[in-house]
Amino acid sequence: MNGPEIHVEFAPGLGLFVPPGRRTGATRVSTDGVSTLGHVVESLGVPLTEVGALVVDGRGVPVSHIPTAGDSVQVRAVERPQRVPGAPLRFLLDVHLGTLARRLRLLGVDTAYESTDIGDPALAARSAAERRVMLSRDRGLLRRRELWAGAFVYSTRPDEQLRDVLDRFRPELRPWTRCTACNGLLKEATKEEVADQLEGGTQRSYDVFARCTECGRAYWKGAHHEQLVAIVERALALRSERR
């Protein structure tokens, strides 16, 4: 770009996306005189899913704003909690976020997950068709225009990923109501109804069961229950702190 020159300053939280030389203070950027400010910001590495307000010379502008020579641009991060149009709040996660998907489902959050790589176009189309917020670490995917909504997952650690998503979107939590395998709703079940899924020791040791209304998978308070309880308790404590 060799057109009008503008000055762009990114919020500290967006430094991950931009080259080191643009992470602090305002930097000069040459534009072509016809591209929108949203396009300019994305060309510098920042997905618009991570942009809150765009402020030019002290006033907010839309992403469709065409910058002119001398503009001073502030690119702010998304405000938290982030409000997404439409209801209810639902998520779609790509193939790399399986643990996060299972933990969101454990908390009763409607979470679709693709266990195979179906490609960015198909993921974006599903996000739009089902009105789900796309969660991903793939910056290219988050730049696709057909997305319903999206958000970058900043950490590679499941505990931090979950905390960040809960803090950013504040979804309603209904622990123990969804199947962690398929996202279906759970309902109480008798031991007889799930007997074909139980080994001898489980049959003798447990009497309280639930079953997924979609895939039929049985659930009970097994060996890993305490670990799951700890995840749920931390999530509920975080929600209470944010109120």
N, C-alpha and C positions, 0 to 999 in steps of 0.2 A: 504494500500500500504506500503510495507516494502523494497522497492528497493532504487535506487539512490535518494539522497536528493538534492533538488534544492531550490533556494531562489526566491520568487515571491513577486512582489510589484504591487499593483493595483492603477490605477489613482483614484484621489479623487472622481470623479463622479460615480465610480463603487462601492463605499463603501456600498451602499444600499443592494447589493446582497451578500456580504461576511460576515462571522461572525465578531463580534466586534473586536476580537483579531487580525484580519488580515487587518483591515481598514487603518492602518497607518504604513508606513515603510515596509521593506522587511521581510517576514516570511518564515520559513523553511517548506518545504512540501516534504513528502516522496512519490515517484512515484513507479510504478511497473516495469519500465525499458522498457516497450513495448507500453504503451498507448501514443497517440499523445498529444502534448501540448494543442491542442484545447479541447481534452477530459479532461485533467487535470484541465483546467480553468473552464470548465462547472461543473466538479465534486466539485469545490469550490463554486459554486453557481451563476456564471456569464454566462448568455446566450451569445453565440457568436454573436448574433445580436447587442450586445452592445459593442463589442470589435473592436477597430480600428486596431492598429498595435500591433504585438507581437515582442518584442525586446529581444534578448538573447545575453548577453555580448556585447551590443552595436550594434548589427546588426539585421535587420528585418528578421523574419522567418515566414513561412506559418503555418497554424494551424496543418498541418500534421507533423510538426517537432517532433522528438522523443527526449525529454530532457535527458540529461546525468548528472551524478553527478557533483555538483558544479555549474551548470548553474545559472546565475543571470537573471531573467526574469522580464521584465516590461510589464504589461498589460495596454495598453492605451485605452482611450475611443474613440468612433467613431468621426471622424472629421466632422465639420459642415461647409458648407452644405454637407450632405451625398449624394453621387451620386449612383444611382441605375441603373444597366445595363438594357438596353432596354428602349423603349418608347412606348406610353406615360406613365407618372407616374400615377399609380392607387393604390387605397388602398382597404383593406378588414378589417372590424372591427368586433370584436366578440360581443356577446349579451350584454355585460356590458357597451358598449360605444355608446349607442344610441344618446345621446345629442351631442357628438363629431361628429358622423356621419352626423347628420342633419346640424351642423354648417359648416362642410367641403362642403357638398352639396350646402348650401346657398352661399358659395364662388365659386361655379362652379367646385369643385374638384371631379373627378370621384371616388365615394366612395360606395363600396358595404358594406352591413351590414346585419348580420344575427340576426333577432329579437327573434329567439329561439335558445336554446343550442343544436346545431347539433353535438357537440363532436369535440375534437381536430383533429382526423384523417380526418374528412370531411372538416374542416376549412383549414387544411394544404394542402389537395388535391386541394381545390378550389384556394388557393393562387398560387399553382404551375400551375394549368390548365389555369388560367386567368392572370398569371404574375402580381399579386397584392401584394403590401407590406402589410403584416399582422401586424395590430396594436392591441396590447393586453397588459393587466397587468398580464396575465397568463404566468409565467416563463416556465412551462412545455410545453406549446404550442409553445413557441418561441424556444425551443430546438429541435423541430421535424425537422429531416433532409430534409423532402420533401418540406418544405417551399420554395417559390420563394425568398422571402426576408421578413424581419420582424423588428419590433422595439417595445421596451417596452414603455408603456405610464406611465410616472413617477408620475404624479399627479392624484388625485381623483376629482379635480375641473375642470369642463368643460372649463372655461376661460384659465386656465393654460395649460390644455391638448392641446387646439387649438394653443396657442402661441408656445408651445414646438414643435408640429408637423410642424408648418409653419416655425419655425426657423431651424429645423433639415433638412427638405427636400426641402424647398423653392419651393413648387409646383406653377404652373401657376394659377393665380386666375382669374376667369370669373364670378363675382357675378351675381346672379339673372338668371342664365341660366339652373339650374338643379332643379328638383323636390326634395324637402326635404323628401318626403315620400318614393319615390322609386328609385331615382337617374336618372330618365329619363330626357331627354332634354325638355326645355320649348319653346313654340312658342306663338306669339301673338294670341289672340282670341277675337272675338266679344262678346258682351253681350248676343246676341242670341245663340251663340254656347255653352255658359256655363250656360244658364238660369236655367236649371234643378238643378243646385247646389247653386243657390242664394236665400236667403230669401228676403222678401219684402224690408227691410231697406237697404240691400246691393244693390238691384236692383236700388233703388232710389238714392243712395249716390255715386256709383262708375260707371265709364265708361271705365276704362282701365283694361284689363284682360290678363292673360296668361293661357295656359293649357299644361299639361304634355303630351308629345307625346306617352308615354308608358301607364300610368294608367288613363289618362284623368282628373286628379285632376285640379281644377281651382284655380288661384291665383289672388289676388288683394291687394292693399295697405290698409289693414285693421287696426284693433285696435293695433296690435302688430308691425306694420311696423317700428315705430321709434326705437324699441329695436333691430330689425334686422338690420336696417341701422347702428346703433352704433357698432354692431359686425363686419359688413363689413368695416366700416371706420377704426376701430382699426386694422383689418387685413391688410388693404391696407397701413396704416401708418407704420406697422411693416415691410412690404415688402420694403417700401421706405427707411427705416432706414438701412436695411441689404444690400442695393445695394452699 
